[in-house]
Amino acid sequence: MSAKLNLITRPRRNRKSPAVRGLVRETVLHPSDFIYPLFLHESPENHPIHSMPGCHRWSLEGLVGEVGAAAAVGVRAIVLFPKIEEHLKSSHAEECFNPDGLVPRAIRALKAAYPDVAVITDVALDPYNSDGHDGIVETTPQGDLRILNDETVGILCRQALCHAEAGADIVSPSDMMDGRVGEIRASLDDAGYEEVSILSYTAKYASAYYGPFRGALDSAPKSGDKATYQMDPSNRREALREAELDIAEGADMLMVKPAGPYLDIIRTLRDTFDLPLAAYQVSGEYLMIKSAARDGWIDETKVMMESLTGIKRAGADMILTYFAKQAATFLREHG
Ligand code: PBG
């Protein structure tokens, strides 16, 4: 056997130098791909969140500062998650449409300070609901929990309207109730907010990866789980059905959540539909990288960039990630 193989095709030629690899690179991340989820609370102080190293529950002032810091490295979109004080929670989550509530005040402060940053709001009841569910809970005489779909949608519409009035650019229903995109669209349009977009959590799975987030907001369900509204992790065709409905109801953008364990769902929706597609790298995905890196098992920066590249390669146009500022900073310096 001669030492020299008679190969016409040698794929390694396209990998021979950084410059050549740069020419043939198929997926490139940009800071403008990222949506930065931020937590806020009613306090003048910023509290580090134990379960999510590097994340804080921000005061209003801290929030504005963090958005400025993220914008300075090119992150142009954020999404807000409030921690609501226990005494403001109720079974019908009325605080979610209080025009002087924490989220509307944050939207106004952010739009005043950084009008060019897109403010996205989460539309769901769990931070406001004394039951910790995304919808209104009814307990049957047998003691079973029922989530009331249509009653919940009515409240979600008021919440979305409240965010639009405060200046939100995009509202993002994460509740998984049936019919909510269409009803929210109609409510916004009736009130003259036809320019406010809807980023729908289309395929949101009943995932154990949300654990650290629920700890951060104290928003875990008090009893039962979310399996009657969030999707079964085993299902793919059902995501297509949800997407068809969201599109028919007027969604502007679709979302898959979580991201890393659901790359096939991202690819399926990308190949089947034309709408812009978001993917949410959730708290558990973030924490697994952070904690493995903290223990010295993996290289945090490399795994962060690889995980985000994988999500974009799977077909996501935009990525919600707690790494947004960190990854954008890296891209600034090395991209
Ligand atoms: C709830 C909501 C959740 C997340 C975003 N919005 C948690 C849940 O559905 O229980 C999770 C985000 C994360 O884990 O990073 N409306």
Residues whose N, C-alpha, C, O or C-beta is under 5 A from the ligand:
A	BS01	PBG	A124 D126 S174 Y209 Y210 F213 V282 S283 G284
